[in-house]
Amino acid sequence: MALRDIRNALGWCTLINLCLLLVWFLFFALAHDWMYRLHGRWFQISVETFDAIHYTGMALFKAGTWLFNLAPWLALHIAGGKK
């Protein structure tokens, strides 16, 4: 696989993951009560715990995206030049 193909794949993965994170955030911000009721059917948790779980999940998802997609993409762009 060519270096260019790996860079392209990492770039698309970064974009897709950030779009998923944005959708997650929008659902959480705009449909919070609906999401809480939906999850409340399966788990007995408080609103504060629900918020903490989602906030932590979004933070870990973002950190993972940066660590496993964005950082390698940038490193390949810096090290690989325009090849």
Beta strands, then each sheet from edge to edge (+ up, - down):
end
